[in-house]
Structure formats: C-alpha cells, structure tokens
Amino acid sequence: MFQKLLIANRGEIARRIGAVARGMGVKTVAVHSDADVGLPFVKEADEAVRIGPAPAKDSYLSIPAILEAAKKTGAQAVHPGYGFLSENGDFAQACADAGLVFVGPPPEAMARMKDKSQARKLVAAAGVPVVPGSDGVLPDVQSALEAAERIGYPVLCKAASGGGGIGMAAASNPAELEKVYRQCTDRAKAAFGREGVYLERYFPAPRHIEVQILGDTHGHLIHGLERECSIQRRHQKVVEEAPSVLFANGRNAALADTLFTAAVTAAKTFGYANAGTVEFLYSDGQVYFIEMNARLQVEHPVTELTTGLDLIGWQLRIAAGEKLTVKQEDVKRKGAALEFRIYAEDPVKYFPSPGPLKVFQPPTGEGVRLDSGYAEGDVVTPNYDPMIAKLIITGATRDEAIARAVKALESFRIEGIKTNIPLHLRILKAPAFSAGELDTHFLDHHAKP
C-alpha cells in the first residue's frame, strides 16, 4: 500500500475518500481552488495544496496543476473521485507517465469506453444486449435522419463522449431530429471538446438499473449487485436505491442473472479493473446496455450499506496491486438503502441556489448516514455542482427505509439557501414511489408541488 494519496476532487467525495484512506494508514493530500480553501475536505487532509482560482478549468480540471501538487507533496497515488478528471484517459496516462498510481481502471480500458458509440459495438459483439441504435458516430444531419429511419422514432440523440445527461435530447420526427442533432453536437463540443453524437431508440418510460463492478489486476472480477436510479431530473439522478424493486426478494431471478452476466461480460470486454458501473435500461421485460462508467459512482453508498463491500477501500487496495479476496458467492444483500442527493437548488424549478449555510443541522438516528461536503457557516458557491450532501438511509426492508427517510428529511434543517429537500419528501410520499412504480419520467407524473 502506498503511503500518501492525493485526492483530485472536492466536496463530499474528497472528504469520504480521505476518511477511508486515513483509516487505512494512508496520508492524504487535498487539492483545492480559491473558492474551497475553508471547506471540511481541505481542513481534514494531512496536507493541502492550492491548485488555482475558482473556475474548474483553472483548478480541478488542470492536469499540470494536479501533477505538480503530487510532485510537491511526494504523493504516490491519485484518486480522481467522480466528475472532473475521473474518466479522462489522458489524465490517467499522465499520472502513469509521472510515476503515480491512478486509482481507477487502466488507461487502455478507459480508451475503449470513452466513445460510447464504439463501446456499444464492442459489448454487442460479446453478446451483451444493447439499446438498438446507430452504428457509431453520425457525421451530419443526413446520416442521422437515415439512421433514425432504420431505428424507428422516437430516437435519443446522445453525445458520444457524454455523461451526466449533457448533450442528450429526444426527437419524435425528422424535423425535431434536425433541431436536436445541432443542439447536441453544439453542447457536446462545448462540454467535452468533441461534437460527435449517435442515436439510440428512445424508450418512453424505462427504468434505469446499474450494476456495480469490482475487479483486480490479477483477472478476478465480480459484480456487487444492482442499484436503481430511475428517478431523475434532466437526465440526472435524484434518488437511488438498492436493491431495485424489480429484483428484490428474488423477483425476476432469470432476468437478474441476465443483467449480472451482461455487466460482467461488458467489464471483461473492456479489460476493466478497479471499481466501475455498468448501466442498463429496463423496458418491456428486457434489459439493455447503455454505457459503462469508469469510476466510482455518486450512489455507491447504497451498495456499500447493503452488501458490506467497502468500495473505496477496495479501490485503494486494487490500485496498490492487491488481490480482490471477495468471491462472487460472498456478495449477498442485507436490507435496503435509499440515497438522496441534497442540492442547493429550487425544489420546483431546479435552479441552483448558492449562498451561505446559515444553519446546517443534519438528521441523526438509526439507519442514517450523511456524506457532506459542507458544514454550518460554509458558503455554497456557483462554481461547481450544487450538491451539498448525500443522505443515505437504511432499513431492514424498503418500507422501513422509506419511513426513516421521511423522518430524517423532515428533521434536516438548512437555512440561508433553498434546497431540494421538499422535492425528496414529495417523492417519498407519492403512492407510486411506495409501490415501486418507477421510471425515468417519474417526476413528470408524480411528486408535484
């Protein structure tokens, strides 16, 4: 195991990685922008290095600044967290070239997954069911129109290098497709530096199911069961849970086997190692691969709390060359968990609501875990994602987890800014949520203010 880890991220995930590392006897280095100098993840680290001004492009996305910080502090490894540079193969390679251990998959595996349209072709050739779509990136509107005729409307236009719902829009006819093609290419170029897009069949009301993957560098790879992330706003997840109601208590066992086999096959096809997630859509009794994320997920705690897997701990051990000692048959589910992303945003219109946390009093009690990036008195700036914290609730059953979540959210006091806590309470109190009737358009039909 290395002795010193640089955490190339911020907020709650930087804080969480730091706590796990220090618990394993590894010293930590926080890197921070000018906007974050006083936040808990900086204060709690063994060392902290300023890497630039507030804009992410000048700080958390600056590969030279991060590598210089590692060199300056003598860090031996870098954990990218999620977001920022976490899925940047050039960053992973730059770390390797600088003699640093990158806590994540090999750069070659990241390269295979980088172009999501090509990733689809790779896994399809290995027998993994994929969403019907175009054969690679579409260079112009005409090629998109021709592909849509083959696939059948409605279609979803997606950025090939995308993520987080950016560069994604649906079209129901050729006129709409011409419009969204141009929108998606423009957004893709602005967000990812590459305007390539591809098409997939658009399912009107799918569920979003994902499978946790964990593999070492010695050829041992397992799955950590599934999570459901169907409740989303603007293609971004809001509430996540494990297990999915689809598969809880042994339901749909044959489909679960198909799902897990497909996830492991996809990961092996990419040559994957470390922690990652294979994402699927469920519709009409079938599952379809959509992409693999080469990183830790925001929602990883619901897997940790229901399987007992310490995902960050294993990330560090695997990166250090250790063998994964967990066998597939050892991975068993216990209880249920729900995760709520607590955002500084208007709970109706979803606009960011930056400002000072004049009061920040999280809930406590049995089955309550909080992963927070802020403390009372801190300021949520408009420079980054508006997530303040993640509230994770566990229970022996889903119903117990829901009851505990309502109590916890009702007692969560935050003043000085708007938050989406009222949205979470509306979701929990919606009859469709209790019934497990979820899909990616849940918020269009339920949990209205």
CORKA-V78694 format. One record per pair of residues at least 4 apart in sequence whose C-alpha atoms are under 7 Angstrom apart, sorted by the first residue. I is the first residue (numbers start at 1). J is the second residue. D is the distance in Angstrom with one decimal. If there is no record, write none. Layout:
i=<I | I>
j=<J | J>
d=<D | D>
//
This chain:
i=<1 | 1 | 2 | 2 | 2 | 3 | 3 | 4 | 4 | 4 | 4 | 4 | 4 | 5 | 5 | 5 | 5 | 5 | 5 | 5 | 5 | 6 | 6 | 6 | 6 | 6 | 6 | 6 | 6 | 7 | 7 | 7 | 7 | 7 | 7 | 7 | 8 | 8 | 8 | 8 | 8 | 8 | 8 | 9 | 9 | 9 | 9 | 10 | 10 | 11 | 11 | 11 | 12 | 12 | 12 | 12 | 12 | 13 | 13 | 14 | 14 | 14 | 15 | 15 | 15 | 16 | 17 | 17 | 18 | 18 | 18 | 19 | 20 | 20 | 20 | 21 | 21 | 22 | 22 | 22 | 27 | 28 | 28 | 28 | 29 | 29 | 29 | 29 | 30 | 30 | 30 | 30 | 30 | 31 | 31 | 31 | 31 | 32 | 32 | 32 | 32 | 32 | 33 | 33 | 33 | 33 | 33 | 33 | 33 | 34 | 34 | 34 | 35 | 37 | 38 | 38 | 39 | 39 | 39 | 40 | 40 | 40 | 41 | 41 | 42 | 49 | 51 | 51 | 51 | 52 | 52 | 53 | 53 | 54 | 54 | 55 | 55 | 56 | 56 | 57 | 57 | 58 | 60 | 61 | 61 | 62 | 63 | 63 | 64 | 65 | 66 | 67 | 68 | 69 | 70 | 70 | 71 | 76 | 76 | 77 | 77 | 77 | 77 | 78 | 78 | 78 | 78 | 79 | 79 | 80 | 80 | 81 | 81 | 82 | 82 | 82 | 82 | 85 | 86 | 87 | 87 | 87 | 88 | 89 | 89 | 89 | 89 | 90 | 91 | 92 | 92 | 92 | 93 | 93 | 94 | 95 | 95 | 95 | 95 | 96 | 96 | 96 | 101 | 103 | 103 | 103 | 104 | 104 | 104 | 105 | 105 | 105 | 105 | 105 | 105 | 106 | 106 | 107 | 108 | 109 | 109 | 109 | 109 | 110 | 110 | 112 | 112 | 113 | 113 | 114 | 115 | 115 | 115 | 116 | 116 | 116 | 116 | 117 | 117 | 117 | 117 | 117 | 118 | 118 | 119 | 120 | 120 | 121 | 122 | 123 | 123 | 123 | 123 | 124 | 124 | 124 | 128 | 128 | 129 | 129 | 130 | 130 | 130 | 131 | 131 | 131 | 131 | 131 | 132 | 132 | 132 | 133 | 133 | 133 | 133 | 134 | 134 | 134 | 134 | 136 | 137 | 137 | 137 | 137 | 138 | 138 | 138 | 138 | 138 | 139 | 140 | 141 | 141 | 141 | 142 | 143 | 144 | 145 | 145 | 146 | 147 | 148 | 148 | 148 | 151 | 153 | 153 | 154 | 154 | 154 | 154 | 154 | 154 | 155 | 155 | 155 | 155 | 155 | 155 | 155 | 156 | 156 | 156 | 156 | 156 | 156 | 156 | 156 | 157 | 157 | 157 | 157 | 157 | 157 | 157 | 157 | 157 | 158 | 158 | 158 | 158 | 158 | 158 | 158 | 159 | 159 | 159 | 159 | 159 | 159 | 159 | 160 | 160 | 160 | 161 | 162 | 162 | 162 | 162 | 164 | 164 | 165 | 165 | 165 | 167 | 167 | 167 | 167 | 168 | 169 | 170 | 171 | 171 | 171 | 172 | 173 | 174 | 175 | 176 | 177 | 178 | 179 | 180 | 181 | 182 | 183 | 184 | 185 | 185 | 185 | 185 | 186 | 186 | 187 | 188 | 188 | 188 | 188 | 189 | 189 | 189 | 205 | 205 | 205 | 206 | 206 | 206 | 206 | 206 | 207 | 207 | 207 | 207 | 207 | 207 | 207 | 208 | 208 | 208 | 208 | 208 | 208 | 208 | 209 | 209 | 209 | 209 | 209 | 209 | 209 | 209 | 210 | 210 | 210 | 210 | 210 | 210 | 210 | 211 | 211 | 211 | 211 | 211 | 211 | 211 | 211 | 211 | 212 | 212 | 212 | 212 | 212 | 212 | 212 | 213 | 213 | 213 | 213 | 213 | 213 | 214 | 214 | 214 | 214 | 214 | 214 | 214 | 215 | 215 | 215 | 215 | 215 | 215 | 215 | 215 | 216 | 216 | 216 | 216 | 216 | 216 | 216 | 217 | 217 | 217 | 218 | 220 | 222 | 222 | 223 | 223 | 224 | 226 | 226 | 226 | 227 | 227 | 227 | 227 | 227 | 228 | 228 | 228 | 228 | 228 | 229 | 229 | 229 | 229 | 230 | 230 | 230 | 231 | 231 | 231 | 231 | 231 | 231 | 231 | 232 | 232 | 232 | 232 | 233 | 233 | 238 | 238 | 239 | 239 | 239 | 240 | 240 | 240 | 240 | 241 | 241 | 241 | 241 | 242 | 242 | 242 | 242 | 242 | 243 | 243 | 243 | 244 | 245 | 246 | 246 | 247 | 247 | 247 | 247 | 252 | 253 | 254 | 255 | 256 | 257 | 258 | 259 | 259 | 260 | 261 | 262 | 263 | 263 | 264 | 265 | 266 | 267 | 267 | 268 | 274 | 274 | 275 | 275 | 275 | 276 | 276 | 276 | 276 | 277 | 277 | 277 | 278 | 278 | 278 | 279 | 279 | 279 | 279 | 280 | 280 | 280 | 280 | 281 | 281 | 281 | 281 | 282 | 282 | 282 | 283 | 296 | 299 | 300 | 301 | 302 | 302 | 302 | 302 | 303 | 304 | 304 | 304 | 304 | 305 | 306 | 306 | 306 | 306 | 306 | 307 | 307 | 307 | 307 | 310 | 311 | 312 | 313 | 314 | 315 | 316 | 317 | 317 | 318 | 318 | 318 | 326 | 335 | 335 | 335 | 336 | 336 | 336 | 336 | 336 | 336 | 337 | 337 | 337 | 337 | 337 | 338 | 338 | 338 | 338 | 339 | 339 | 339 | 339 | 340 | 340 | 340 | 341 | 341 | 341 | 341 | 342 | 342 | 342 | 342 | 342 | 342 | 342 | 343 | 343 | 343 | 343 | 343 | 344 | 344 | 344 | 344 | 344 | 344 | 344 | 344 | 344 | 344 | 345 | 345 | 345 | 345 | 345 | 345 | 345 | 345 | 346 | 346 | 346 | 346 | 346 | 346 | 346 | 347 | 347 | 347 | 347 | 348 | 352 | 353 | 353 | 354 | 354 | 354 | 354 | 355 | 355 | 355 | 355 | 355 | 356 | 356 | 356 | 356 | 356 | 356 | 357 | 357 | 357 | 357 | 357 | 357 | 357 | 357 | 358 | 358 | 358 | 358 | 359 | 359 | 359 | 359 | 359 | 360 | 360 | 360 | 360 | 360 | 361 | 361 | 361 | 362 | 362 | 363 | 363 | 363 | 364 | 367 | 367 | 367 | 368 | 368 | 368 | 369 | 369 | 369 | 370 | 370 | 370 | 370 | 371 | 371 | 371 | 372 | 372 | 372 | 373 | 373 | 374 | 374 | 393 | 393 | 393 | 394 | 395 | 395 | 396 | 397 | 398 | 399 | 400 | 401 | 402 | 402 | 403 | 404 | 405 | 406 | 406 | 406 | 407 | 408 | 409 | 409 | 420 | 421 | 422 | 423 | 424 | 425 | 426 | 426 | 427 | 427 | 428 | 430 | 430 | 430 | 431 | 432 | 432 | 433 | 433 | 438 | 442 | 443>
j=<317 | 320 | 26 | 76 | 320 | 26 | 27 | 26 | 27 | 28 | 75 | 76 | 77 | 26 | 27 | 28 | 29 | 75 | 76 | 77 | 78 | 28 | 29 | 30 | 70 | 75 | 77 | 78 | 79 | 14 | 29 | 30 | 31 | 78 | 79 | 80 | 31 | 60 | 66 | 78 | 79 | 80 | 81 | 14 | 60 | 80 | 81 | 14 | 41 | 15 | 41 | 373 | 16 | 371 | 372 | 373 | 389 | 17 | 81 | 18 | 41 | 81 | 19 | 41 | 373 | 20 | 21 | 312 | 22 | 28 | 45 | 23 | 24 | 312 | 313 | 25 | 26 | 26 | 27 | 28 | 46 | 45 | 46 | 47 | 45 | 46 | 47 | 48 | 42 | 45 | 47 | 48 | 49 | 48 | 49 | 50 | 51 | 36 | 37 | 49 | 50 | 51 | 37 | 50 | 51 | 52 | 53 | 54 | 59 | 52 | 53 | 54 | 54 | 42 | 42 | 43 | 43 | 374 | 378 | 44 | 373 | 374 | 45 | 373 | 48 | 69 | 59 | 65 | 66 | 58 | 59 | 58 | 59 | 59 | 383 | 59 | 383 | 60 | 61 | 61 | 62 | 62 | 84 | 84 | 85 | 66 | 67 | 91 | 68 | 69 | 70 | 71 | 72 | 73 | 74 | 75 | 75 | 100 | 101 | 100 | 101 | 102 | 103 | 100 | 101 | 102 | 103 | 102 | 103 | 85 | 86 | 86 | 296 | 86 | 295 | 296 | 297 | 91 | 295 | 110 | 294 | 295 | 92 | 93 | 107 | 110 | 111 | 94 | 95 | 96 | 102 | 107 | 97 | 107 | 98 | 99 | 100 | 101 | 102 | 100 | 101 | 102 | 319 | 315 | 316 | 319 | 274 | 275 | 295 | 109 | 110 | 272 | 273 | 274 | 294 | 110 | 273 | 111 | 112 | 113 | 270 | 271 | 272 | 114 | 294 | 119 | 270 | 119 | 292 | 161 | 119 | 160 | 161 | 120 | 160 | 161 | 291 | 121 | 136 | 137 | 160 | 198 | 122 | 136 | 123 | 124 | 130 | 125 | 126 | 127 | 128 | 266 | 269 | 128 | 129 | 130 | 262 | 266 | 288 | 289 | 288 | 289 | 290 | 200 | 201 | 288 | 289 | 290 | 151 | 200 | 201 | 151 | 199 | 200 | 201 | 147 | 198 | 199 | 200 | 198 | 160 | 196 | 197 | 198 | 143 | 144 | 196 | 197 | 198 | 143 | 144 | 145 | 178 | 181 | 146 | 147 | 148 | 149 | 174 | 150 | 151 | 152 | 153 | 155 | 201 | 172 | 173 | 170 | 171 | 172 | 173 | 201 | 202 | 170 | 171 | 172 | 199 | 200 | 201 | 202 | 168 | 169 | 170 | 171 | 199 | 200 | 201 | 202 | 168 | 169 | 170 | 181 | 184 | 197 | 198 | 199 | 200 | 167 | 168 | 169 | 184 | 197 | 198 | 199 | 167 | 168 | 184 | 188 | 196 | 197 | 198 | 196 | 197 | 198 | 192 | 166 | 167 | 188 | 192 | 235 | 236 | 234 | 235 | 236 | 184 | 185 | 187 | 188 | 184 | 180 | 202 | 176 | 177 | 180 | 176 | 177 | 178 | 179 | 180 | 181 | 182 | 183 | 184 | 185 | 186 | 187 | 188 | 189 | 195 | 196 | 197 | 190 | 195 | 191 | 192 | 193 | 194 | 195 | 193 | 194 | 195 | 439 | 440 | 441 | 281 | 282 | 283 | 439 | 440 | 230 | 281 | 282 | 283 | 438 | 439 | 440 | 228 | 229 | 230 | 280 | 281 | 282 | 440 | 226 | 227 | 228 | 229 | 279 | 280 | 281 | 282 | 226 | 227 | 228 | 277 | 278 | 279 | 280 | 223 | 224 | 225 | 226 | 227 | 263 | 277 | 278 | 279 | 223 | 224 | 225 | 226 | 276 | 277 | 278 | 222 | 223 | 224 | 275 | 276 | 277 | 221 | 222 | 223 | 273 | 274 | 275 | 276 | 220 | 221 | 222 | 272 | 273 | 274 | 275 | 324 | 220 | 221 | 273 | 274 | 318 | 323 | 324 | 273 | 318 | 321 | 323 | 324 | 264 | 328 | 260 | 264 | 331 | 242 | 243 | 244 | 240 | 241 | 242 | 243 | 244 | 240 | 241 | 242 | 243 | 244 | 237 | 239 | 240 | 241 | 438 | 439 | 440 | 237 | 238 | 239 | 438 | 439 | 440 | 442 | 236 | 237 | 238 | 440 | 237 | 238 | 340 | 341 | 339 | 340 | 341 | 299 | 338 | 339 | 340 | 302 | 337 | 338 | 339 | 302 | 303 | 336 | 337 | 338 | 247 | 248 | 336 | 248 | 436 | 251 | 252 | 251 | 252 | 253 | 256 | 256 | 257 | 258 | 259 | 260 | 261 | 262 | 263 | 287 | 264 | 265 | 266 | 267 | 278 | 268 | 269 | 270 | 271 | 272 | 272 | 315 | 318 | 295 | 296 | 315 | 293 | 294 | 295 | 296 | 292 | 293 | 294 | 291 | 292 | 293 | 289 | 290 | 291 | 292 | 287 | 288 | 289 | 290 | 287 | 288 | 289 | 290 | 286 | 287 | 288 | 287 | 300 | 339 | 304 | 305 | 306 | 337 | 338 | 339 | 307 | 308 | 309 | 310 | 311 | 337 | 333 | 334 | 335 | 336 | 337 | 331 | 332 | 333 | 334 | 314 | 315 | 316 | 317 | 318 | 319 | 320 | 321 | 322 | 322 | 323 | 324 | 330 | 395 | 396 | 397 | 394 | 395 | 396 | 397 | 398 | 401 | 392 | 393 | 394 | 395 | 401 | 392 | 393 | 394 | 401 | 390 | 391 | 392 | 393 | 390 | 391 | 392 | 387 | 389 | 390 | 391 | 387 | 388 | 389 | 390 | 419 | 420 | 421 | 386 | 387 | 388 | 419 | 420 | 352 | 353 | 354 | 386 | 387 | 388 | 417 | 418 | 419 | 420 | 350 | 351 | 352 | 353 | 386 | 418 | 419 | 420 | 350 | 351 | 352 | 353 | 418 | 419 | 420 | 419 | 420 | 422 | 423 | 449 | 386 | 417 | 418 | 380 | 381 | 382 | 417 | 379 | 380 | 381 | 416 | 417 | 377 | 378 | 379 | 380 | 416 | 417 | 376 | 377 | 378 | 379 | 414 | 415 | 416 | 417 | 376 | 377 | 415 | 416 | 376 | 413 | 414 | 415 | 416 | 375 | 376 | 413 | 414 | 415 | 412 | 413 | 414 | 412 | 413 | 408 | 411 | 412 | 368 | 393 | 394 | 395 | 392 | 393 | 394 | 391 | 392 | 393 | 389 | 390 | 391 | 392 | 389 | 390 | 391 | 388 | 389 | 390 | 388 | 389 | 378 | 388 | 401 | 404 | 405 | 401 | 400 | 401 | 400 | 401 | 402 | 403 | 404 | 405 | 406 | 428 | 407 | 408 | 409 | 410 | 425 | 428 | 411 | 412 | 421 | 425 | 424 | 425 | 426 | 427 | 428 | 429 | 430 | 447 | 433 | 447 | 433 | 434 | 446 | 447 | 435 | 436 | 437 | 437 | 438 | 442 | 446 | 447>
d=<6.8 | 5.3 | 7.0 | 6.2 | 6.7 | 5.0 | 6.1 | 5.5 | 4.6 | 5.7 | 4.8 | 5.7 | 6.8 | 6.7 | 6.2 | 4.9 | 6.1 | 5.4 | 6.2 | 4.9 | 5.7 | 5.8 | 4.5 | 6.2 | 6.4 | 5.9 | 6.2 | 4.8 | 6.4 | 6.2 | 6.1 | 5.6 | 6.8 | 5.8 | 4.9 | 6.1 | 6.3 | 6.9 | 7.0 | 6.6 | 6.0 | 4.8 | 6.9 | 5.5 | 6.6 | 6.0 | 5.9 | 4.9 | 6.9 | 6.3 | 6.2 | 4.1 | 6.1 | 5.8 | 4.8 | 3.7 | 6.5 | 6.1 | 6.3 | 6.0 | 6.1 | 6.8 | 6.2 | 4.6 | 6.9 | 6.4 | 6.1 | 6.7 | 6.1 | 6.1 | 6.7 | 6.1 | 6.5 | 7.0 | 6.4 | 6.5 | 5.1 | 4.9 | 5.8 | 6.9 | 6.1 | 5.5 | 5.3 | 6.5 | 5.8 | 6.0 | 4.7 | 5.5 | 5.7 | 5.8 | 6.2 | 4.6 | 6.3 | 5.6 | 4.8 | 5.8 | 6.2 | 5.8 | 6.2 | 6.3 | 5.0 | 5.8 | 6.6 | 5.8 | 5.7 | 5.0 | 5.2 | 5.2 | 5.8 | 6.4 | 5.0 | 5.4 | 5.1 | 6.5 | 6.7 | 6.9 | 6.5 | 6.3 | 6.9 | 6.0 | 6.7 | 6.3 | 6.4 | 7.0 | 6.1 | 6.4 | 5.3 | 5.6 | 6.7 | 5.7 | 4.6 | 6.1 | 6.2 | 6.9 | 6.6 | 6.5 | 6.2 | 5.0 | 5.6 | 4.8 | 6.1 | 5.7 | 6.5 | 5.9 | 6.2 | 6.4 | 6.1 | 6.5 | 6.0 | 6.2 | 6.3 | 6.2 | 6.0 | 6.2 | 5.8 | 5.0 | 6.6 | 5.3 | 6.3 | 5.1 | 4.3 | 5.9 | 7.0 | 6.9 | 6.2 | 5.2 | 5.9 | 6.3 | 4.9 | 6.3 | 4.8 | 6.0 | 6.5 | 5.2 | 6.2 | 6.0 | 6.6 | 6.7 | 6.3 | 6.9 | 5.8 | 6.6 | 6.5 | 6.1 | 5.2 | 5.6 | 6.2 | 6.0 | 6.1 | 6.4 | 5.9 | 5.8 | 6.1 | 5.9 | 6.1 | 6.4 | 5.0 | 6.6 | 6.1 | 5.2 | 6.2 | 6.9 | 6.8 | 6.5 | 6.5 | 5.3 | 5.5 | 6.9 | 6.4 | 6.4 | 6.7 | 6.0 | 5.0 | 5.5 | 6.6 | 6.5 | 6.9 | 6.2 | 6.5 | 6.5 | 5.3 | 5.5 | 5.8 | 5.9 | 6.5 | 6.3 | 6.1 | 5.2 | 6.8 | 6.0 | 6.2 | 5.2 | 5.3 | 6.2 | 5.0 | 6.3 | 6.4 | 6.9 | 4.9 | 6.3 | 5.7 | 6.4 | 6.4 | 5.9 | 6.4 | 6.0 | 6.7 | 6.2 | 6.7 | 6.5 | 5.4 | 5.5 | 6.5 | 4.9 | 6.2 | 6.3 | 5.3 | 6.8 | 5.2 | 5.9 | 4.6 | 4.5 | 6.4 | 6.3 | 6.5 | 5.2 | 6.3 | 6.5 | 6.7 | 5.8 | 5.6 | 6.1 | 5.3 | 4.0 | 5.8 | 5.8 | 6.1 | 5.3 | 6.5 | 6.2 | 6.9 | 5.7 | 5.3 | 4.9 | 5.8 | 5.8 | 6.8 | 6.0 | 5.6 | 6.7 | 6.5 | 6.2 | 6.1 | 6.6 | 6.3 | 6.1 | 6.1 | 6.4 | 6.4 | 6.7 | 6.2 | 5.6 | 6.4 | 6.7 | 6.3 | 5.5 | 6.4 | 6.9 | 5.6 | 4.3 | 6.9 | 6.5 | 5.4 | 5.7 | 5.5 | 6.6 | 6.4 | 5.7 | 4.6 | 4.5 | 6.9 | 5.7 | 4.3 | 6.4 | 5.5 | 5.2 | 6.0 | 5.1 | 5.5 | 5.4 | 6.0 | 6.6 | 7.0 | 6.6 | 5.8 | 4.7 | 6.7 | 5.8 | 4.5 | 6.8 | 6.8 | 5.3 | 5.5 | 6.2 | 5.1 | 6.4 | 6.5 | 5.6 | 6.0 | 4.3 | 6.6 | 5.6 | 5.0 | 6.3 | 6.4 | 6.1 | 6.5 | 6.8 | 6.9 | 6.9 | 5.9 | 6.8 | 4.7 | 6.0 | 4.5 | 7.0 | 5.2 | 5.2 | 6.0 | 6.2 | 7.0 | 5.1 | 5.0 | 6.9 | 6.4 | 6.2 | 6.3 | 6.7 | 6.2 | 5.7 | 6.6 | 6.4 | 5.8 | 6.2 | 6.1 | 6.2 | 5.9 | 6.1 | 4.5 | 6.3 | 6.3 | 6.3 | 6.4 | 6.0 | 5.5 | 6.8 | 5.9 | 4.9 | 4.4 | 4.4 | 4.3 | 5.6 | 6.2 | 6.3 | 6.1 | 5.5 | 5.0 | 5.3 | 6.0 | 5.2 | 5.7 | 5.0 | 6.7 | 6.6 | 4.5 | 5.8 | 6.0 | 5.3 | 4.6 | 6.0 | 4.9 | 6.4 | 6.8 | 6.7 | 5.9 | 4.7 | 6.1 | 6.2 | 5.2 | 6.0 | 6.9 | 5.5 | 5.4 | 6.4 | 6.5 | 5.6 | 4.3 | 5.7 | 6.7 | 6.7 | 5.7 | 4.4 | 6.4 | 6.5 | 5.6 | 5.3 | 6.5 | 5.5 | 4.8 | 6.1 | 6.4 | 6.2 | 4.7 | 6.7 | 6.0 | 4.4 | 5.9 | 5.6 | 5.1 | 5.6 | 5.8 | 5.5 | 6.1 | 6.9 | 5.5 | 4.6 | 6.5 | 5.6 | 3.9 | 6.2 | 7.0 | 4.6 | 5.0 | 6.6 | 6.9 | 5.6 | 6.5 | 5.2 | 5.8 | 5.4 | 5.9 | 5.6 | 5.9 | 6.9 | 6.7 | 6.6 | 6.8 | 6.9 | 5.6 | 6.9 | 6.6 | 6.5 | 6.6 | 6.2 | 6.8 | 6.9 | 5.6 | 4.7 | 5.6 | 5.7 | 5.7 | 5.3 | 6.3 | 7.0 | 5.0 | 6.1 | 6.4 | 4.6 | 6.7 | 6.2 | 5.1 | 4.7 | 6.1 | 5.8 | 5.7 | 7.0 | 6.5 | 5.4 | 6.0 | 5.1 | 4.3 | 5.2 | 5.8 | 6.5 | 6.8 | 6.4 | 5.8 | 5.6 | 5.0 | 6.6 | 6.5 | 5.8 | 5.1 | 6.9 | 6.2 | 5.5 | 4.4 | 6.1 | 5.8 | 6.5 | 5.7 | 5.4 | 6.7 | 6.8 | 5.8 | 6.2 | 6.1 | 5.9 | 6.4 | 6.8 | 4.6 | 5.7 | 6.9 | 6.7 | 6.2 | 6.3 | 6.4 | 6.1 | 6.2 | 6.0 | 6.0 | 6.2 | 6.7 | 6.2 | 6.0 | 6.1 | 6.3 | 5.7 | 6.2 | 6.1 | 6.4 | 6.4 | 5.2 | 5.8 | 5.7 | 6.2 | 6.2 | 6.1 | 6.2 | 5.8 | 5.1 | 5.0 | 5.9 | 5.6 | 5.2 | 6.9 | 6.2 | 4.3 | 6.4 | 6.1 | 5.7 | 5.4 | 5.9 | 6.2 | 5.2 | 4.5 | 5.3 | 5.6 | 5.2 | 6.6 | 6.9 | 5.6 | 4.5 | 6.4 | 6.6 | 6.9 | 6.8 | 6.4 | 6.0 | 6.2 | 5.3 | 6.4 | 6.6 | 5.9 | 5.2 | 4.9 | 5.9 | 6.7 | 6.9 | 5.4 | 5.0 | 5.9 | 6.2 | 6.6 | 6.3 | 5.7 | 5.0 | 6.2 | 6.1 | 6.1 | 6.4 | 6.3 | 5.9 | 6.1 | 6.2 | 6.5 | 5.4 | 5.0 | 6.5 | 6.9 | 6.3 | 5.8 | 4.3 | 5.5 | 5.6 | 5.5 | 6.1 | 5.5 | 5.3 | 6.6 | 6.8 | 5.5 | 4.3 | 6.5 | 6.4 | 5.6 | 5.2 | 6.5 | 6.9 | 6.6 | 5.7 | 4.3 | 6.4 | 5.7 | 5.1 | 6.4 | 6.6 | 6.3 | 4.8 | 6.6 | 5.8 | 5.7 | 5.2 | 5.7 | 6.8 | 6.2 | 6.6 | 5.3 | 4.2 | 5.5 | 5.5 | 5.7 | 5.9 | 5.0 | 6.2 | 5.2 | 6.2 | 6.4 | 6.6 | 5.8 | 4.6 | 6.9 | 5.5 | 5.3 | 4.1 | 4.5 | 7.0 | 5.6 | 4.9 | 5.9 | 4.8 | 5.3 | 6.4 | 6.4 | 5.6 | 5.9 | 6.2 | 6.2 | 4.3 | 6.2 | 5.4 | 6.9 | 6.4 | 6.0 | 5.7 | 5.1 | 5.3 | 5.6 | 6.5 | 5.5 | 5.2 | 6.4 | 6.6 | 5.8 | 6.3 | 5.9 | 4.1 | 6.1 | 5.7 | 6.8 | 5.5 | 5.1 | 5.6 | 5.9 | 6.8 | 6.1 | 5.3 | 6.7 | 6.2 | 5.4 | 5.4 | 5.1 | 5.6 | 6.7 | 5.1 | 4.8 | 6.9 | 6.5 | 4.7 | 5.8 | 4.7 | 6.8 | 6.1 | 5.0 | 6.5 | 4.9 | 6.4 | 5.4 | 5.9 | 5.2 | 5.9 | 5.4 | 4.7 | 6.2 | 6.1 | 4.9 | 6.7 | 6.0 | 5.1 | 6.3 | 6.9 | 5.8 | 4.8 | 6.2 | 5.6 | 5.1 | 6.6 | 6.3 | 4.1 | 6.3 | 5.8 | 5.9 | 6.1 | 6.4 | 6.0 | 6.9 | 6.0 | 5.1 | 5.1 | 4.3 | 6.4 | 6.3 | 6.1 | 6.3 | 6.2 | 6.0 | 6.3 | 6.8 | 6.5 | 6.1 | 6.0 | 6.1 | 6.4 | 6.9 | 6.3 | 6.2 | 6.6 | 7.0 | 6.6 | 6.4 | 6.2 | 6.3 | 6.2 | 6.1 | 6.2 | 4.7 | 6.6 | 4.9 | 6.2 | 6.8 | 6.5 | 5.8 | 6.2 | 6.2 | 5.1 | 5.9 | 6.6 | 6.1 | 5.8 | 6.1>
//
